[in-house]
Amino acid sequence: MRAGAGGEPIPGLGTRATALALAVIAAAFFLVYHPALEAELALRDDHEIIRYALNERAHPDLPQGAGPITSRWKSAWADNAAVGRFRLAYFYLRFALADFLVTDTYLWHLSQLALGILTCFFLFLAARTGGLGTAAAMLLVMWVALQGPAAETWVRLGPTESFAMLWLGVALYAVVRAAAGGGRAWD
């Protein structure tokens, strides 16, 4: 076990039970969501992936405004000018993934599952570091990952809530770790 500021162990870190729990969480998450790996792109949210990856109109029936883009950032500004916002992180992530994954739906969905599993890991570690038992922490994580409409986060490619969930998990773990006296890096 790792030691906190006063030398006392931080609960939930560095144990075989934690490693086993993380493996179970990853396996359960993958078991529930693996059918998404067979999904194709859909016009509901995924038209942007096609536009940004291939620089062409997503579908001939879409309005001309959804047609080929000459400048991604110009498109980003224009798309958001009407609603009075600019989502820098959203577009940066969307453009980077479009360049890296192009239109390979398997890789797009696999990246979503990886983000979900990492999110579950950080939420579990935050719960354990905060003092919950292994079983309670696992139930909390499964409730967060599998409950209701939020479960769409891990199978829909259009929205980028999956990145937000990951950073929420990292932030929660950092806060709980700092509160537990996790050392200089967390203070």
Salt bridges, closest charged atoms under 4 A:
ASP45 OD2 - ARG156 NH2 2.29
GLU48 OE1 - ARG94 NE 3.66
ASP61 OD2 - HIS59 ND1 3.74
ASP99 OD1 - ARG72 NH2 2.70
GLU152 OE1 - ARG44 NH2 3.88
GLU152 OE1 - ARG156 NH1 2.98
